[in-house]
Amino acid sequence: MPIRSAPMLYLIFMIAILMLSACVPASTSVGGCPTTSPSIGSQFTVALSANVGSAALGAYSVTFMYDTRYVTVASVQGGTTSEFSSAPSSNSNSFATGSSRIASKQTANSNGPTGSVGIARVTLNVVGAGSTTLGIVTNSLYNPNSQPIAFGGTSGCSFTSH
């Protein structure tokens, strides 16, 4: 009997692993803050990404946060992942407010993208000198079938301008 139960135990173990991996929430982040101090009047670009693990990303909505004493948004472009490389929706009237919503949907790939997805790039104008942090708030993540993806953590990046 113990020999026959080994495949069953293996199956139960694999199901448990899959269930645990499905419970890990997705996260979003801002990357690419300058490592050297940008000057007032210059621009730099940061990358926004969503780490969705094994879930396929079909759509997202995030709010990009920044301190207008130091930067304003010059433009928002598509991300580095091909499914989200087209320009996302954003309101240019919000580019000097400190909070800009960015959203996009892809229909090209019903099975992906998965893992770390480059969802957008934001070019910033440096308007003041000092240290600040850029942040991101996740509003929603959906798979290609319009089912919500659980999300949790976010991370930003910091820089000092002169």
Summary of the structure (lengths in Angstrom):
residues: 162
radius of gyration: 19.5
end to end distance: 73.5
largest distance: 75.5
contacts: 502
relative contact order: 0.28
helix: 17%
strand: 46%
